[in-house]
Amino acid sequence: MVVNAVYAALLIGNILLIVASLFLGPRLLRLCRAGVVVNAVALMLMVVPLVNLLLSSHPPPEYRAAILILLGFTAPILIELLTLLEILRWRMRPH
């Protein structure tokens, strides 16, 4: 239950940060960098179980469903991380 709340807060916070960064630009440089770090850590925490499941010599019978669930939850975080990195590259440059 707590994990779902943290995940939802991460997704909503990322969306708000992305929208605010597009409008406010360089004023949110530090916050955008912190968002990238938080997303990178969250992505690493989500990728480890996926890799363990894929490299397991004796996967459980329901491993295909588990892989789909892990990919479904990892993809939005990866997309938001890449979006924040692109915003940092494009919008946060000094003019």
MIDOSE-1310 file (N, C-alpha, C; in nm, 2 decimals, decimal comma, always signed):
residues 95
mvvn	+0,08/-0,12/+0,00/+0,00/+0,00/+0,00/+0,09/+0,13/+0,00; +0,19/+0,13/+0,08/+0,28/+0,24/+0,09/+0,36/+0,26/-0,05; +0,40/+0,14/-0,10/+0,47/+0,15/-0,23/+0,38/+0,21/-0,34; +0,26/+0,17/-0,34/+0,17/+0,23/-0,44/+0,15/+0,38/-0,42
avya	+0,15/+0,43/-0,30/+0,14/+0,57/-0,27/+0,27/+0,64/-0,32; +0,38/+0,59/-0,29/+0,51/+0,65/-0,33/+0,52/+0,65/-0,48; +0,48/+0,54/-0,55/+0,48/+0,53/-0,69/+0,39/+0,64/-0,75; +0,27/+0,65/-0,70/+0,18/+0,75/-0,75/+0,23/+0,90/-0,73
alli	+0,29/+0,92/-0,61/+0,34/+1,05/-0,58/+0,46/+1,08/-0,68; +0,54/+0,98/-0,71/+0,65/+1,00/-0,80/+0,60/+1,04/-0,94; +0,50/+0,97/-0,99/+0,45/+0,99/-1,12/+0,39/+1,13/-1,13; +0,31/+1,17/-1,03/+0,24/+1,30/-1,03/+0,34/+1,41/-1,01
gnil	+0,44/+1,39/-0,92/+0,54/+1,49/-0,90/+0,62/+1,51/-1,02; +0,65/+1,40/-1,10/+0,73/+1,42/-1,22/+0,65/+1,50/-1,32; +0,53/+1,47/-1,34/+0,44/+1,54/-1,43/+0,44/+1,69/-1,40; +0,42/+1,72/-1,27/+0,42/+1,86/-1,23/+0,55/+1,93/-1,25
liva	+0,66/+1,86/-1,23/+0,79/+1,91/-1,25/+0,82/+1,94/-1,40; +0,78/+1,84/-1,48/+0,80/+1,86/-1,62/+0,72/+1,98/-1,68; +0,60/+1,99/-1,64/+0,52/+2,11/-1,68/+0,57/+2,24/-1,63; +0,61/+2,24/-1,50/+0,66/+2,36/-1,44/+0,80/+2,40/-1,51
slfl	+0,88/+2,30/-1,54/+1,01/+2,33/-1,60/+0,99/+2,39/-1,74; +0,89/+2,34/-1,81/+0,87/+2,40/-1,94/+0,83/+2,54/-1,94; +0,76/+2,58/-1,83/+0,71/+2,72/-1,82/+0,82/+2,81/-1,75; +0,88/+2,76/-1,65/+0,97/+2,85/-1,57/+1,11/+2,84/-1,61
gprl	+1,15/+2,73/-1,68/+1,29/+2,72/-1,74/+1,40/+2,71/-1,64; +1,50/+2,79/-1,65/+1,62/+2,78/-1,57/+1,60/+2,81/-1,42; +1,49/+2,87/-1,38/+1,47/+2,89/-1,24/+1,45/+2,76/-1,16; +1,42/+2,65/-1,23/+1,40/+2,52/-1,17/+1,51/+2,42/-1,19
lrlc	+1,63/+2,48/-1,22/+1,74/+2,39/-1,26/+1,77/+2,29/-1,15; +1,79/+2,34/-1,02/+1,82/+2,25/-0,91/+1,71/+2,15/-0,89; +1,59/+2,19/-0,89/+1,48/+2,10/-0,87/+1,47/+1,99/-0,98; +1,50/+2,03/-1,10/+1,49/+1,94/-1,21/+1,61/+1,84/-1,20
ragv	+1,72/+1,88/-1,16/+1,84/+1,79/-1,14/+1,81/+1,69/-1,03; +1,74/+1,74/-0,92/+1,70/+1,65/-0,81/+1,60/+1,55/-0,86; +1,51/+1,59/-0,94/+1,41/+1,50/-1,00/+1,48/+1,39/-1,08; +1,58/+1,43/-1,16/+1,65/+1,33/-1,24/+1,72/+1,23/-1,14
vvna	+1,78/+1,27/-1,04/+1,84/+1,18/-0,94/+1,74/+1,09/-0,88; +1,63/+1,14/-0,83/+1,53/+1,06/-0,77/+1,47/+0,96/-0,87; +1,45/+1,00/-0,99/+1,40/+0,91/-1,10/+1,50/+0,80/-1,13; +1,63/+0,83/-1,13/+1,73/+0,74/-1,16/+1,74/+0,63/-1,05
valm	+1,73/+0,67/-0,93/+1,73/+0,58/-0,81/+1,61/+0,49/-0,82; +1,49/+0,55/-0,84/+1,37/+0,47/-0,85/+1,38/+0,37/-0,97; +1,43/+0,41/-1,08/+1,44/+0,32/-1,19/+1,54/+0,21/-1,16; +1,65/+0,24/-1,09/+1,74/+0,13/-1,06/+1,67/+0,03/-0,96
lmvv	+1,59/+0,08/-0,87/+1,52/-0,01/-0,78/+1,42/-0,09/-0,85; +1,37/-0,04/-0,96/+1,27/-0,12/-1,03/+1,33/-0,22/-1,13; +1,45/-0,19/-1,18/+1,51/-0,27/-1,28/+1,58/-0,39/-1,22; +1,62/-0,38/-1,10/+1,69/-0,49/-1,03/+1,60/-0,62/-1,02
plvn	+1,48/-0,61/-0,98/+1,39/-0,73/-0,97/+1,36/-0,78/-1,11; +1,35/-0,69/-1,21/+1,33/-0,74/-1,35/+1,45/-0,82/-1,40; +1,57/-0,77/-1,38/+1,69/-0,84/-1,43/+1,70/-0,97/-1,35; +1,68/-0,97/-1,22/+1,69/-1,09/-1,14/+1,59/-1,20/-1,20
llls	+1,47/-1,15/-1,23/+1,37/-1,25/-1,28/+1,41/-1,30/-1,42; +1,46/-1,21/-1,50/+1,50/-1,25/-1,64/+1,62/-1,35/-1,64; +1,72/-1,33/-1,54/+1,84/-1,41/-1,54/+1,83/-1,53/-1,44; +1,71/-1,55/-1,39/+1,69/-1,66/-1,29/+1,70/-1,79/-1,37
shpp	+1,77/-1,89/-1,31/+1,78/-2,02/-1,38/+1,66/-2,10/-1,37; +1,58/-2,08/-1,26/+1,45/-2,15/-1,24/+1,34/-2,05/-1,21; +1,29/-1,98/-1,31/+1,19/-1,88/-1,29/+1,06/-1,94/-1,24; +0,99/-1,87/-1,16/+0,86/-1,92/-1,11/+0,76/-1,94/-1,23
peyr	+0,66/-2,02/-1,21/+0,56/-2,04/-1,32/+0,49/-1,91/-1,37; +0,47/-1,81/-1,29/+0,41/-1,69/-1,33/+0,50/-1,58/-1,37; +0,62/-1,62/-1,41/+0,72/-1,51/-1,44/+0,69/-1,42/-1,55; +0,61/-1,47/-1,65/+0,57/-1,39/-1,77/+0,48/-1,28/-1,72
aail	+0,39/-1,31/-1,64/+0,30/-1,20/-1,58/+0,38/-1,10/-1,50; +0,47/-1,15/-1,42/+0,56/-1,06/-1,34/+0,64/-0,97/-1,42; +0,69/-1,02/-1,53/+0,77/-0,94/-1,62/+0,69/-0,83/-1,68; +0,57/-0,86/-1,73/+0,48/-0,76/-1,78/+0,44/-0,66/-1,68
illg	+0,42/-0,70/-1,56/+0,39/-0,60/-1,45/+0,51/-0,51/-1,43; +0,62/-0,57/-1,41/+0,74/-0,49/-1,39/+0,77/-0,39/-1,50; +0,76/-0,44/-1,63/+0,78/-0,35/-1,74/+0,67/-0,24/-1,75; +0,55/-0,27/-1,71/+0,44/-0,17/-1,71/+0,47/-0,06/-1,61
ftap	+0,52/-0,10/-1,49/+0,55/+0,00/-1,39/+0,68/+0,07/-1,41; +0,78/+0,01/-1,48/+0,91/+0,07/-1,51/+0,90/+0,17/-1,62; +0,82/+0,14/-1,72/+0,82/+0,23/-1,84/+0,78/+0,37/-1,82; +0,68/+0,40/-1,74/+0,65/+0,55/-1,71/+0,76/+0,62/-1,64
ilie	+0,83/+0,56/-1,55/+0,94/+0,62/-1,48/+1,06/+0,65/-1,58; +1,08/+0,55/-1,67/+1,19/+0,57/-1,77/+1,15/+0,68/-1,86; +1,03/+0,69/-1,91/+0,98/+0,80/-2,00/+1,00/+0,93/-1,93; +0,96/+0,94/-1,80/+0,97/+1,07/-1,73/+1,11/+1,11/-1,71
lltl	+1,20/+1,01/-1,68/+1,34/+1,04/-1,66/+1,40/+1,09/-1,79; +1,37/+1,03/-1,90/+1,42/+1,08/-2,03/+1,37/+1,21/-2,06; +1,24/+1,24/-2,03/+1,18/+1,37/-2,05/+1,26/+1,48/-1,97; +1,28/+1,45/-1,84/+1,35/+1,55/-1,76/+1,49/+1,57/-1,81
leil	+1,56/+1,46/-1,85/+1,70/+1,48/-1,91/+1,69/+1,57/-2,03; +1,59/+1,55/-2,12/+1,58/+1,63/-2,24/+1,55/+1,78/-2,20; +1,47/+1,80/-2,10/+1,44/+1,94/-2,05/+1,57/+2,00/-2,00; +1,64/+1,92/-1,93/+1,77/+1,98/-1,88/+1,86/+2,02/-1,99
rwrm	+1,87/+1,93/-2,09/+1,96/+1,96/-2,21/+1,91/+2,07/-2,29; +1,78/+2,08/-2,31/+1,72/+2,18/-2,41/+1,69/+2,31/-2,34; +1,62/+2,31/-2,23/+1,56/+2,43/-2,17/+1,65/+2,50/-2,07; +1,73/+2,42/-2,01/+1,81/+2,47/-1,90/+1,95/+2,53/-1,94
rph	+1,97/+2,54/-2,07/+2,10/+2,60/-2,12/+2,09/+2,75/-2,09; +2,20/+2,81/-2,05/+2,20/+2,95/-2,04/+2,20/+3,01/-2,19; +2,13/+3,12/-2,20/+2,12/+3,18/-2,34/+2,21/+3,29/-2,35
